[in-house]
Amino acid sequence: MQNPKAKPSFKSPVWRRIFNIAVYLFAAAGFVIIGAWAFFKLGFTNNKGAVDKNYRYLMSVAEMEQLQDSILNPEQRNTIWINQFVKLAAFGKFYPENARLILEAAQYSDNPFLVDRMIAAAALYADTSKGYTQLLAKLNKVFDSQNQQQRPTVIPWMATQEWEMLKPSILKDSALLVEAGRLTGVEPRLIVACLVGEQIRLFNSKREIVKRYLGPVKMLSVQSQFSYGVNGIKEFTAIEVERHLKDPSSEFYMGKQYENILDFTTDNHEMERYNRLVDYRNHLYSYIYTGCILHQTMLQWKRAGFDISNRPDILCTLFNVGFSQSHPHAAPRCGGSHITVDGHVYTFGAIGFDFYYSGELAREFPFLRNRFEKDNGVALTQEEIRAIQSNVSNCGRPEKGLEYKTDSTQPELLSPDNGDNIDW
């Protein structure tokens, strides 16, 4: 009788069969691995591909990049852009999503040929659409039948030397303007609209001085008599701004987030305020006061039931005429100081409006969905307040009060034609 505790013997038929099966399985696995390796090495897995039937068209599209737009003058570049937008207008009638994507990309590109490549690439699949090609031909025929006008811009004051001299000066302050917008919760473009109106006004009142001294070095004009800084902030207006920031019961109150942006470092507020605004090197405080005036005025009207946040013409007008003439009502009107540029008479509000919607400097000061930010209820830290206060340079300044010792016939001392009794 066999001992049940005895070890199994590989000589038994059952274990021999198991062993043979295992050997066969390992052999089969090895054969598969070696076969796959040989199949790969011999190149049977290579995809040789095929030549795209549209390869010549694709090549012609790619070759557009070889064109050098740097040799084009501004008029030629402008013509290319306009022709592409005509194409997009036709393309959008049949393929609106593709046209939207191309238009969106065009807003971020300085290369007209890149946009042209995008249109051509998309048009590859539109060849079968007779409607698109026919519409494009009609649009081009109508477009080509109109003679090119030589006038560079429809807005007269933007075709002047004043504006060409002012633009680079504003661009030098772009970082400060954006920062002021962030601190005051105001779209920077609105602050720039007020700056443009004030600087255009100053250019004409001090034409020879600006052309001779400030224009060549691309500097903004800084006022130090009655009105202060690059935006002409009057002292009593600045004091009102500061008071509104601290008064939660005021109709102009902006909220906890903004209470401390104009905190002083000394007890001599009058001199410190003057030094902040009459700063020839750093204009941040001028822009902060401007942003506060815009924000506070907007809130005053909104709390009275009239939303003017989408009215840059009214906001610029109210910035110009001041808090005393800001009386909320249902039919506000654009106006303010009269400004003569190249023989044309404009109002301050109209110049601000013209700039805002002109598209000029839109890359640096884009149009924002929300022109005004809401108070987040969080006060600034001491570190943040000190960072704002550090934006005062040690440049030389005229003696404060010098305006009372000078000839009152100087243009800067004349009161602006605000229309004292007008409800804007």
DRENLUM-467051 format. One line per 10 residues: for each residue x, y, z of N, C-alpha, C. Coordinates in pm, whole numbers, always signed. Each point is the difference from the previous one (the first is absolute). Example, Ala and Ser with C-alpha at 12.3 -4.5 7.8 and 13.67 -1.06 7.14 Angstrom:
2
+1319/-569/+780/-89/+119/+0/+90/+120/+0 | -35/+105/-72/+82/+119/+6/-77/+109/+73 .
This chain:
424
+86/-120/+0/-86/+120/+0/+89/+125/+0 | -37/+100/-83/+84/+122/-15/-16/+90/+121 | +115/+54/+47/-1/+90/+116/-56/+135/-42 | -110/+47/+63/-59/+130/-40/+92/+117/+27 | +94/-9/+92/+91/+112/+30/+121/+5/-93 | +11/-94/-92/+116/-2/-90/-7/+116/-98 | +117/+57/-37/+6/+114/-93/-41/-45/-140 | -70/+94/-80/-42/-37/-135/+120/-22/-92 | -10/-93/-87/+108/-34/-92/-33/+52/-139 | +98/+70/-66/-20/+51/-136/-5/-112/-102 .
+27/-124/+49/-7/-113/-91/-144/-49/-18 | -92/+54/+85/-140/-42/-11/-62/+63/-125 | -96/-61/-61/-60/+52/-124/-60/+140/+17 | -64/+30/+114/-66/+130/+18/+101/+114/+3 | +100/-11/+80/+101/+106/+10/+82/+15/-128 | +24/-111/-68/+71/+8/-127/-82/+80/-101 | -133/-21/+1/-85/+73/-93/+0/+150/+32 | -7/+33/+127/+4/+142/+39/+130/+64/-42 | +108/-70/+20/+132/+53/-37/+10/+24/-150 | -50/-94/-79/+6/+14/-146/-82/+119/-48 .
-119/+19/+62/-85/+113/-40/+71/+132/+28 | +64/+12/+118/+72/+122/+34/+111/+29/-98 | +74/-106/-40/+109/+18/-96/-54/+49/-134 | -112/-59/-43/-59/+43/-128/-45/+146/+4 | -59/+42/+114/-47/+137/+12/+116/+100/-6 | +107/-29/+74/+118/+88/-4/+60/+7/-139 | +1/-112/-69/+56/-4/-136/-85/+84/-94 | -133/-10/+15/-90/+75/-86/+15/+151/+25 | +12/+37/+130/+17/+142/+34/+129/+54/-60 | +107/-77/+9/+126/+44/-58/-8/+17/-149 .
-72/-92/-65/-15/+9/-145/-75/+128/-39 | -106/+32/+76/-78/+121/-30/+85/+125/+18 | +78/+7/+109/+84/+117/+26/+104/+18/-109 | +67/-111/-38/+104/+7/-104/-62/+38/-134 | -120/-52/-27/-67/+31/-125/-40/+145/-9 | -50/+55/+112/-39/+141/+2/+121/+90/-20 | +111/-37/+65/+123/+79/-16/+46/-1/-145 | -3/-117/-65/+43/-11/-139/-94/+79/-91 | -132/-5/+30/-99/+71/-82/+26/+151/+4 | +35/+47/+121/+28/+143/+17/+131/+39/-69 .
+106/-82/+18/+132/+33/-55/-2/-4/-152 | -81/-87/-56/-5/-11/-146/-83/+112/-64 | -63/+86/+85/-69/+118/-51/-144/-21/-40 | -57/-117/+41/-139/-24/-39/-99/+93/+71 | +44/+66/+111/-91/+89/+73/+9/+144/-49 | +94/+30/-89/+15/+137/-49/-121/+43/-83 | -51/+125/+30/-109/+57/-78/+61/+97/-100 | +2/-39/-123/+66/+81/-102/-78/+128/-30 | -128/+6/+42/-80/+120/-21/-33/+23/-145 | -59/+118/-25/-41/+35/-135/+11/+150/-17 .
+12/+44/-120/+6/+142/-30/-142/+56/+0 | -21/+105/+79/-133/+60/+6/-36/+57/-136 | -123/-22/-42/-43/+46/-132/+6/+152/-14 | +1/+71/+114/+5/+146/-2/+139/+54/+32 | +102/-82/-19/+131/+40/+48/+50/+129/-65 | -34/+22/-128/+45/+122/-66/-65/+124/+63 | -127/-12/+31/-71/+112/+64/+57/+26/+138 | +25/-109/+77/+56/+17/+133/+138/+64/-6 | +77/-37/-101/+133/+57/-15/-9/+149/-31 | -96/+39/-83/-14/+142/-35/-43/+82/+121 .
-84/-59/+85/-40/+69/+123/+120/+21/+90 | +82/-105/+17/+118/+9/+86/+99/+102/-54 | +9/+13/-132/+97/+92/-59/-36/+146/+22 | -125/+27/+41/-38/+138/+31/+87/+58/+110 | +48/-87/+91/+81/+46/+112/+132/+59/-47 | +42/-39/-123/+127/+48/-50/-7/+147/-44 | -122/+51/-18/-16/+141/-36/+41/+87/+117 | +74/+100/-25/+51/+84/+106/-87/+124/+16 | -85/+1/+103/-86/+117/+20/+78/+119/+51 | +126/-20/+40/+79/+112/+52/+30/+103/-109 .
-11/-40/-129/+30/+94/-107/-124/+82/-36 | -113/-32/+61/-121/+73/-32/-10/+127/+82 | -57/+103/-61/-26/+122/+76/-134/-15/+71 | -32/+90/+94/-126/-14/+77/-125/-5/-87 | -3/+75/-111/-117/+0/-87/-18/-137/-66 | +110/-61/-43/-8/-131/-62/-45/-107/+99 | +53/+8/+121/-41/-95/+105/-149/+17/+30 | -44/+123/+6/-141/+26/+29/-90/-56/-109 | +44/+12/-126/-78/-54/-112/-12/-152/+11 | +109/-66/+39/-3/-146/+16/-100/-39/+108 .
+5/+70/+114/-92/-31/+109/-145/+15/-46 | -30/+110/-67/-137/+27/-43/-48/-108/-97 | +85/-39/-96/-37/-104/-96/-30/-133/+71 | +76/-28/+106/-24/-124/+73/-132/+3/+75 | -36/+117/+51/-127/+11/+71/-118/-12/-97 | +21/+42/-127/-103/-23/-101/-19/-150/-22 | +111/-72/-7/-8/-146/-13/-74/-62/+118 | +33/+49/+120/-63/-54/+120/-150/+28/+2 | -38/+117/-51/-143/+34/-4/-75/-101/-85 | +56/-35/-116/-63/-100/-87/+6/-138/+62 .
+115/-34/+53/+19/-133/+60/-95/-21/+116 | -23/+107/+78/-86/-11/+118/-145/-26/-33 | -44/+34/-123/-138/-27/-39/-26/-150/-16 | +107/-75/-28/-14/-144/-23/+61/-83/+112 | +108/+50/+61/+71/-75/+104/+28/+94/+116 | -103/+39/+76/+15/+102/+105/+99/-37/+109 | +7/-127/+37/+92/-38/+107/+144/+15/-43 | +32/-41/-124/+137/+16/-49/+37/+148/-13 | -95/+80/-47/+26/+143/-13/+22/+64/+137 | -76/-44/+100/+17/+54/+135/+139/-32/+54 .
+44/-125/-19/+131/-40/+49/+112/+78/-68 | -13/+20/-131/+104/+75/-73/+1/+146/+44 | -119/+59/+17/-7/+138/+46/+59/+15/+139 | -28/-96/+86/+55/+2/+135/+151/-8/-3 | +54/-85/-86/+146/-12/-13/+61/+128/-55 | -73/+67/-92/+51/+123/-60/+21/+108/+104 | -78/-2/+106/+11/+101/+104/+131/-13/+77 | +64/-116/-7/+123/-22/+75/+122/-11/-93 | -18/+32/-126/+109/-16/-95/+34/+133/-65 | +130/+25/-16/+47/+118/-72/+39/-35/-143 .
-15/-125/-36/+46/-47/-129/-118/-21/-94 | -23/+88/-96/-116/-16/-89/+8/-125/-85 | +122/-45/-30/+14/-119/-83/-37/-127/+76 | +19/+1/+130/-41/-115/+80/-152/-16/-6 | -71/+110/+10/-146/-5/-8/-43/-45/-139 | +71/+49/-101/-30/-40/-137/+18/-151/-18 | +101/-56/+64/+22/-144/-6/-116/-75/+63 | -51/+53/+111/-112/-66/+68/-125/+0/-89 | -24/+111/-67/-115/+8/-90/+16/-98/-116 | +121/+0/-57/+25/-90/-113/-10/-147/+41 .
+51/-32/+119/-7/-139/+48/-144/-44/+19 | -82/+87/+57/-142/-33/+21/-74/-7/-133 | +39/+84/-94/-67/+4/-130/+24/-126/-81 | +100/-78/+36/+26/-127/-69/-125/-87/-2 | -73/+0/+109/-120/-85/+11/-125/+74/-46 | +17/+124/-45/-115/+76/-46/-6/+7/-152 | +94/-69/-66/+3/+4/-146/-129/-55/-61 | -63/-91/+71/-121/-60/-54/-122/+89/+20 | +17/+110/+75/-111/+90/+26/+0/+113/-101 | -82/-12/-101/-8/+106/-102/-53/+129/+62 .
-88/-15/+101/-57/+118/+64/+106/+89/+59 | +99/-61/+68/+106/+78/+63/+83/+74/-103 | +45/-69/-102/+86/+62/-101/-75/+108/-77 | -129/-23/-25/-78/+101/-72/-21/+125/+86 | -30/-21/+129/-19/+114/+89/+128/+80/+15 | +114/-72/+13/+129/+69/+13/+29/+83/-124 | -31/-54/-117/+23/+74/-125/-86/+127/-5 | -125/-10/+47/-88/+117/+2/+51/+107/+97 | +41/-44/+118/+51/+94/+99/+126/+70/-50 | +90/-76/-62/+123/+59/-52/-30/+101/-111 .
-101/-31/-82/-36/+91/-108/-52/+132/+54 | -88/-10/+101/-53/+121/+62/+111/+77/+71 | +84/-73/+71/+107/+63/+76/+99/+71/-92 | +36/-66/-111/+97/+58/-93/-57/+119/-77 | -132/+9/-9/-61/+111/-74/+7/+132/+76 | +27/-8/+131/+10/+121/+83/+144/+48/+5 | +23/+123/-40/+135/+56/+2/+49/+16/+143 | +127/-27/+21/+61/+15/+130/+8/+147/+38 | -54/+34/+116/+9/+137/+49/+137/+24/+63 | +52/+118/-15/+133/+31/+50/+0/+42/+146 .
-118/+30/+54/-7/+43/+139/+32/-117/+92 | +101/+10/+87/+42/-116/+80/-99/-40/+108 | -74/+94/+56/-93/-32/+107/-123/+88/-10 | -113/-54/+45/-125/+75/-8/-10/+102/+112 | +81/-16/+106/-2/+92/+114/+104/+109/-23 | -40/+124/-26/+96/+105/-41/+114/+20/+99 | -28/+6/+131/+108/+33/+94/+103/-112/+10 | -37/-121/-43/+96/-109/+2/+90/-1/-123 | -25/+91/-92/+86/+14/-118/+97/+115/+16 | +16/+50/+123/+83/+117/+25/+135/-37/+59 .
+91/+97/-5/+132/-17/+60/-10/-17/+151 | -99/+66/+60/-17/-10/+145/-17/-145/+43 | -87/-70/-69/-26/-139/+38/+121/-90/-25 | +68/+21/-110/+118/-82/-30/+110/+22/+103 | +10/+120/+55/+99/+28/+103/-43/-54/+135 | -132/-4/+22/-51/-42/+130/+4/-151/+19 | -23/-76/-105/-10/-146/+13/+123/-64/+65 | +121/+27/-47/+116/-63/+65/+18/+43/+145 | -45/+121/+34/+10/+46/+139/-93/-82/+89 | -118/-31/-51/-94/-82/+77/+53/-142/+15 .
+58/-53/-107/+52/-137/+5/+111/-15/+104 | +77/+106/+22/+106/-7/+102/-58/-22/+138 | -126/+40/+20/-66/-13/+130/-97/-118/+5 | +7/-90/-97/-100/-107/-9/-3/-86/+126 | +117/-33/+57/+2/-84/+119/-66/+71/+118 | +24/+130/+15/-61/+76/+109/-152/+11/-18 | -44/+17/-123/-143/+11/-27/-72/-131/+29 | +62/-110/-38/-59/-131/+29/-4/-25/+151 | +106/+38/+70/+4/-18/+145/-106/+87/+68 | -17/+123/-45/-103/+86/+57/-138/-59/-21 .
-22/-59/-116/-127/-66/-27/-25/-116/+95 | +104/-76/+26/-13/-114/+93/-30/+49/+141 | +69/+104/+44/-17/+49/+136/-136/+63/+23 | -54/+66/-102/-127/+73/+16/-120/-78/-52 | +24/-118/-60/-111/-79/-53/-64/+61/-123 | +79/+71/-80/-51/+68/-119/+76/-49/-123 | -71/-19/-109/+64/-38/-125/+105/+105/-36 | +127/-40/-19/+105/+99/-32/-33/+86/-121 | -71/-56/-97/-31/+78/-120/-84/+123/+32 | -85/-10/+101/-79/+117/+42/+89/+109/+59 .
+100/-43/+79/+94/+97/+57/+78/+69/-111 | +41/-78/-101/+74/+57/-113/-87/+98/-77 | -130/-29/-13/-90/+90/-72/-1/+139/+65 | +0/+3/+133/+6/+129/+71/+137/+66/-19 | +105/-80/+3/+136/+51/-21/+14/+64/-138 | -55/-67/-102/+7/+52/-137/-68/+136/-8 | -121/+11/+57/-71/+127/-5/+78/+112/+65 | +59/-27/+116/+74/+103/+72/+129/+38/-71 | +71/-98/-55/+127/+30/-66/-21/+70/-134 | -105/-37/-72/-32/+71/-124/-34/+146/+31 .
-73/+22/+108/-35/+136/+42/+126/+79/+34 | +91/-61/+74/+124/+68/+38/+90/+26/-119 | +0/-94/-95/+83/+18/-118/-37/+129/-73 | -130/+27/-7/-45/+117/-74/+15/+129/+80 | -8/-11/+134/+17/+121/+81/+147/+35/+17 | +87/-97/-16/+145/+23/+12/+72/-56/-122 | -53/+27/-115/+44/-65/-123/+151/+8/-23 | +57/+119/+9/+141/+17/-31/+89/-70/+102 | -39/+7/+129/+80/-65/+104/+2/-150/-20 | -118/-57/-28/-10/-145/-18/+79/-43/-122 .
-15/+71/-111/+69/-38/-123/+152/+10/+15 | +45/+102/+73/+145/+22/+9/+67/-89/+104 | -66/-21/+115/+68/-68/+109/-54/-141/+29 | -132/-13/+11/-56/-129/+42/-14/-98/-116 | -41/+49/-117/-20/-89/-114/+123/-81/-37 | +116/+63/-17/+119/-76/-43/+43/-109/+98 | -25/+18/+129/+42/-101/+98/-117/-90/+43 | -115/+17/-66/-117/-84/+25/-41/+4/+147 | -22/+119/+51/-42/+17/+140/-138/+62/+6 | -76/-38/+102/-131/+59/+23/+15/+133/+73 .
-93/+90/-24/+1/+131/+65/-55/-13/+142 | +75/+52/+99/-42/-6/+140/-40/+140/+45 | -120/+14/+54/-49/+129/+47/+34/+20/+148 | +26/+125/+36/+33/+30/+139/-71/+125/+50 | -91/+54/-80/-74/+121/+40/-149/-29/-3 | -65/+16/+113/-144/-25/+13/-35/-146/-20 | +33/-55/-117/-20/-142/-26/+136/-68/+3 | +3/-123/+52/+128/-66/+23/+14/-129/-82 | +125/-24/-41/+33/-128/-63/-34/-7/-147 | +16/-120/-56/-22/-19/-144/-149/-1/-34 .
-86/-22/+99/-144/-4/-26/-74/+121/+55 | +75/+100/+48/-62/+124/+43/-98/-17/+114 | +42/-68/+107/-86/-20/+117/+5/+125/+88 | -114/+62/+23/-4/+117/+89/+13/-46/+145 | +59/+86/+83/+26/-38/+139/-130/-32/+74 | -103/+81/-16/-124/-26/+73/-66/-129/-49 | +20/-35/-128/-53/-127/-51/+75/-116/+63 | +133/+13/+11/+80/-106/+62/-41/-21/+145 | -28/+109/+71/-43/-11/+141/-133/-73/+9 | -91/+29/-93/-129/-69/-1/+18/-149/-27 .
+87/-33/-92/+27/-141/-30/+45/-73/+126 | +94/+60/+70/+53/-62/+123/-110/-17/+105 | -87/+99/+12/-107/-7/+99/-101/-109/-37 | -34/-11/-128/-95/-102/-44/+52/-142/+28 | +132/-17/-11/+58/-132/+22/-23/-49/+143 | -5/+92/+95/-6/-36/+142/-143/+2/+57 | -96/+43/-79/-135/+21/+53/-99/-104/-54 | -29/-107/+76/-92/-103/-47/-142/+52/-26 | -36/+113/+60/-134/+55/-20/-11/+85/-127 | +114/+26/-66/+0/+86/-118/-56/-74/-121 .
-71/+73/-85/-51/-57/-125/+115/-32/-95 | +119/+53/+29/+118/-24/-83/+90/-111/+56 | -35/-59/+111/+87/-96/+69/+28/-121/-89 | +128/-36/-13/+41/-109/-89/+9/-135/+70 | +15/-1/+133/+6/-128/+70/+129/-20/+77 | -1/-103/+84/+113/-31/+89/+130/-20/-77 | -10/-62/-114/+120/-32/-80/+79/+125/-38 | -68/+114/-11/+63/+120/-52/+25/+109/+105 | -38/-25/+124/+6/+103/+103/+138/+61/+20 | +104/-81/-15/+134/+45/+41/+96/+28/-115 .
-50/+4/-124/+93/+16/-112/+63/+140/-4 | -59/+98/+70/+56/+136/+2/+42/+42/+140 | +29/-96/+87/+46/+32/+135/+129/+81/-5 | +13/+94/+92/+118/+87/+3/+105/-57/+95 | +123/+45/-18/+110/-45/+86/+38/+106/+103 | -48/+123/-20/+33/+109/+92/-129/+72/+42 | +14/+94/+93/-114/+80/+42/-23/+121/-90 | +97/+29/-85/-12/+113/-92/-64/-48/-130 | -131/-23/+3/-69/-56/-115/+5/+92/-120 | -5/+128/+23/-1/+96/-111/+127/-10/-83 .
+115/-1/+66/+125/-7/-73/+22/-139/-60 | -39/-103/+75/+18/-136/-50/-88/-23/-123 | -121/+51/+3/-91/-13/-115/+60/+71/-122 | +53/+119/+22/+62/+76/-109/+118/-76/-59 | +85/-55/+85/+116/-74/-48/-39/-125/-77 | -110/-62/+41/-46/-120/-71/-48/+34/-141 | -76/+105/-11/-61/+34/-129/+96/+74/-92 | +78/+92/+55/+95/+76/-82/+134/-75/+0 | -2/-115/-62/+118/-86/-6/+35/-19/-148 | +116/+52/-39/+38/-4/-141/+53/-136/-44 .
+34/-85/+95/+60/-129/-34/-96/-117/+15 | -90/+8/+94/-90/-112/+28/-144/+54/+11 | -86/-42/-92/-135/+54/-7/-106/-94/+58 | +41/-99/+76/-96/-99/+50/-111/+66/+81 | +34/+93/+89/-103/+60/+84/-101/+81/-82 | +45/+64/-107/-94/+71/-88/-102/-97/-56 | +47/-118/-37/-90/-100/-58/-90/-64/+107 | +52/-14/+122/-83/-55/+108/-115/+95/+32 | +30/+129/+13/-106/+97/+26/-103/-1/-114 | +49/-10/-124/-91/-5/-115/-91/-122/+7 .
+59/-117/+29/-78/-122/+12/-105/+11/+111 | +39/+60/+111/-95/+17/+112/-117/+91/-39 | +31/+110/-71/-107/+91/-43/-99/-74/-90 | +52/-77/-95/-87/-75/-91/-84/-103/+75 | +64/-73/+90/-70/-106/+75/-105/+61/+94 | +38/+104/+70/-92/+62/+96/-119/+63/-71 | +24/+64/-114/-110/+61/-75/-94/-106/-54 | +56/-109/-54/-84/-108/-50/-89/-55/+109 | +57/-21/+120/-79/-54/+111/-109/+96/+44 | +30/+130/-2/-102/+99/+37/-122/-13/-91 .
+23/-7/-130/-110/-10/-96/-71/-136/+11 | +77/-105/+19/-59/-133/+9/-91/-12/+122 | +43/+57/+112/-82/-3/+121/-126/+85/-14 | +4/+95/-92/-118/+82/-26/-92/-65/-104 | +42/-116/-51/-83/-74/-96/+36/+21/-145 | +119/+60/-27/+41/+28/-137/+140/-57/-24 | +9/-104/-81/+127/-67/-24/+71/+66/-119 | +111/+68/+27/+78/+65/-106/+134/-71/-20 | +12/-122/+51/+127/-72/-10/+36/-31/-145 | -100/-1/-90/+26/-25/-142/-3/+128/-83 .
+20/+114/+66/-3/+130/-68/+131/+76/+23 | +105/-34/-75/+128/+72/+17/-12/+149/-28 | -93/+40/-88/-19/+142/-28/-48/+75/+123 | -95/-60/+75/-52/+64/+120/+101/-5/+113 | +69/-111/+14/+101/-13/+106/+112/+101/-19 | +47/+18/-124/+105/+99/-27/-51/+142/+25 | -125/+24/-38/-58/+132/+24/-5/+32/+149 | -48/-97/+80/-13/+22/+144/+136/+11/+67 | +99/-72/-51/+136/+16/+52/+46/+144/-22 | -32/+56/-114/+45/+134/-35/-71/+108/+80 .
-131/-14/+20/-76/+108/+66/+2/-11/+151 | +28/-118/+56/+16/-14/+144/-125/-48/+72 | +21/-38/+127/-107/-54/+82/-117/+97/+15 | +30/+130/+7/-105/+98/+27/-106/+6/-109 | +37/-43/-121/-95/+4/-111/-49/-139/-39 | +25/-96/+86/-46/-137/-27/-134/-21/+70 | -108/+13/-78/-135/-15/+52/-70/-111/-77 | -10/-119/+56/-58/-114/-74/-141/+29/-51 | -23/-35/-128/-133/+12/-59/-6/-92/-123 | -116/-9/-59/-24/-101/-102/+58/+33/-137 .
+35/+124/-25/+46/+39/-135/+130/+78/+7 | +112/-63/+40/+128/+71/+8/+49/+41/-138 | +78/+110/-6/+50/+51/-126/+152/+13/+3 | +58/-29/-114/+145/+12/-16/+37/+147/-15 | +111/+42/+63/+44/+139/-12/+129/+24/+74 | +7/+112/+71/+119/+37/+72/+73/+115/-65 | +126/+18/+35/+81/+110/-52/+8/-6/-152 | +2/+118/-62/+18/+8/-145/+149/-7/-33 | +34/-82/-97/+139/-20/-40/+9/+18/-150 | +86/+89/-45/+18/+23/-144/+125/-72/-49 .
-18/-85/-100/+112/-74/-58/-4/+17/-151 | +104/+62/-54/+13/+16/-145/-125/+65/-62 | -54/+100/+69/-113/+73/-52/-135/-60/+32 | -4/-119/+58/-126/-63/+37/-21/+13/+151 | -123/+26/+41/-32/+13/+141/-67/-128/+50 | +54/-55/+108/-53/-123/+60/-30/+28/+147 | -75/-88/+61/-15/+5/+145/+89/-108/+61 | +31/+16/+127/+86/-96/+69/-60/-141/-8 | -130/-9/+27/-65/-131/-3/+4/-64/-136 | -12/+79/-107/+2/-54/-135/+137/-55/-37 .
+106/+69/+43/+135/-49/-29/+25/-132/+74 | -44/-7/+127/+13/-126/+73/-76/-112/-67 | -121/+30/-46/-82/-98/-71/+67/-45/-129 | +52/+97/-78/+67/-31/-126/+115/-97/+22 | +85/+32/+100/+113/-88/+25/-48/-138/+44 | -95/-4/+92/-40/-129/+58/-42/-98/-108 | -79/+44/-96/-52/-91/-102/+79/+2/-130 | +114/+70/-3/+78/+8/-123/+77/-128/-30 | +31/-76/+104/+86/-116/-18/+147/+33/+16 | +34/+127/+12/+139/+41/+21/+51/-56/+133 .
+125/-51/-1/+67/-51/+119/-78/-113/+68 | -79/-74/-81/-82/-106/+58/+84/-118/+48 | +118/-16/-54/+87/-110/+47/+44/+24/+144 | +40/+124/+29/+47/+33/+135/-117/+22/+96 | -110/+54/-52/-117/+30/+84/-124/-61/-65 | -18/-130/+16/-111/-68/-68/-136/+33/+60 | -102/-30/-76/-137/+15/+48/-32/-117/+93 | -41/+29/+121/-30/-104/+97/-150/-22/+9 | -37/-125/+29/-143/-31/+13/-62/+78/+115 | +74/+8/+111/-47/+75/+116/+84/+127/+14 .
-62/+116/-21/+74/+125/+9/+31/+37/+144 | -81/-50/+92/+20/+30/+142/-9/-130/+80 | +95/-18/+93/+1/-117/+85/-75/+29/+129 | -66/-102/+54/-72/+17/+126/+95/-12/+118 | -35/+65/+110/+77/-7/+124/+0/-144/+52 | +119/-52/+30/+8/-137/+52/-10/-5/+153 | -13/+117/+63/-18/+4/+145/+126/-23/+80 | +116/-7/-66/+126/-27/+69/+89/+124/-7 | +39/+52/+114/+85/+119/+4/+143/-33/-43 | +69/+100/-52/+140/-20/-39/+87/-24/+123 .
+105/-79/-18/+96/-20/+108/+91/+120/+10 | +70/+12/+113/+95/+110/+16/+110/-6/-105 | +39/-119/-37/+103/-16/-102/-49/+52/-135 | -125/-28/-33/-58/+49/-125/-13/+151/+1 | -37/+56/+113/-13/+146/+12/+136/+66/-17 | +103/-57/+64/+135/+57/-12/+50/-9/-144 | -38/-106/-71/+42/-14/-140/-58/+113/-85 | -123/+38/+27/-61/+113/-72/+71/+130/+37 | +25/+19/+129/+60/+124/+48/+143/+20/-49 | +63/-108/-44/+139/+11/-48/+8/+65/-138 .
-114/+24/-62/-2/+55/-135/+0/+153/-1 | +90/+57/+76/+19/+145/+0/+150/+25/-17 | +36/+71/-106/+142/+22/-27/+50/+124/+73 | +131/+18/+0/+61/+116/+66/+34/+109/-101 | -78/+7/-108/+27/+99/-103/-29/+142/+53 | +60/+99/-62/-26/+138/+38/-141/+42/-39 | -62/+80/+82/-137/+47/-24/-8/+150/+22 | -90/+68/-72/-19/+143/+25/-53/+22/+141 | +22/+116/+52/-52/+33/+132/-152/-4/-1 | -60/-71/+97/-145/-6/+7/-54/+139/+32 .
-104/+39/-70/-57/+132/+19/+58/+104/-92 | +90/-43/-90/+64/+94/-92/-103/+66/-92 | -114/-69/-23/-101/+55/-89/-55/+133/+49 | +6/+22/+130/-53/+125/+54/+98/+116/-16 | +120/-33/-46/+102/+104/-16/+27/+29/-146 | -71/-66/-92/+28/+14/-143/-111/+77/-69 | +26/+31/-126/-95/+76/-80/-126/-83/-23 | -114/+53/+39/-124/-76/-10/-51/-13/-142 | +70/+59/-98/-44/-14/-139/+59/-123/-67 | +85/-75/+72/+57/-120/-59/-112/-99/-29 .
+12/-75/-113/-104/-94/-38/-33/-100/+110 | +100/-43/+76/-23/-102/+100/-87/+52/+114 | -2/+133/+17/-77/+55/+110/-145/+29/-38 | -32/-13/-128/-137/+27/-43/-91/-115/+39 | -118/+31/+50/-95/-104/+37/-54/-67/-126 | -12/-133/-2/-53/-69/-117/-145/+35/-22 | -40/-6/-125/-139/+30/-35/-86/-121/+33 | -34/-15/+127/-72/-118/+43/-152/+15/-10 | -50/+118/-2/-144/+19/+3/-51/-26/+140 | +13/+98/+86/-19/-20/+143/-138/-52/+39 .
-103/+30/-79/-136/-35/+40/-61/-111/-85 | +83/-77/-67/-51/-105/-88/-9/-133/+76 | -111/-70/-17/-12/-136/+53/+52/-95/-107 | +116/-57/+26/+60/-88/-99/-67/-137/+2 .
